[in-house]
């Protein structure tokens, strides 16, 4: 699970994460990575312990293992989404089940994101920050960085190894969205909805034009490879591109 790259992760201090994981080595590794990233971490070994933690104090996000004793993480997530007091609690599913059908089941069961094992602490923190930012638009101050490519939403600035990158407003919004939702494939329709909003009518092929412009701006610095086309599906921002 080690990641040899040294890029700085986006940090959101003081946010509280409840980790529901029955395997102590994994729980310890996650706890160490999250505390190092500035999060407050609480732990639960099963659903019963998680319920007690939730009753004591509501966290900002639940990191849920799929395979738990007595009740699976996905079933517990479904129960949470039926609870009027907890249905808006963001949940990231953590599991070794990497089949597409499993991912679909997890997301349809109410999970906000899905991280498969083995994973790097860097990826996990990036995904947690992305979900927190999505569910709490008031959260500000996070700087998103992958391998020297940095987006600063507060300063509205993009840097490539310290050098400014000139982007149009749409390309900036697109890159910010991609970097806050790394390694996930989005269709043109989804990108239109997330970047332009559902009330704006724009041809889906317009996405292709802006993707080309974004890649051209990043090409000078070697980051165009991170904006990948997934044939028949859409586009993704890959943090694993070589």
Secondary structure as UniProt FT lines:
FT   TURN            13..14
FT   STRAND          16..20
FT   HELIX           24..36
FT   TURN            37..38
FT   STRAND          40..44
FT   HELIX           47..56
FT   STRAND          61..65
FT   HELIX           73..81
FT   TURN            84..88
FT   STRAND          90..95
FT   HELIX           100..108
FT   TURN            109..110
FT   STRAND          113..116
FT   HELIX           121..135
FT   TURN            137..138
FT   STRAND          143..146
FT   TURN            147..148
FT   STRAND          149..152
FT   TURN            153..156
FT   STRAND          157..160
FT   TURN            161..162
FT   STRAND          163..164
FT   HELIX           169..180
FT   TURN            182..183
FT   HELIX           188..191
FT   HELIX           192..196
FT   TURN            198..199
FT   TURN            204..205
FT   HELIX           206..219
FT   TURN            220..222
FT   HELIX           224..226
FT   STRAND          227..230
FT   TURN            231..233
FT   STRAND          234..237
FT   TURN            239..240
//
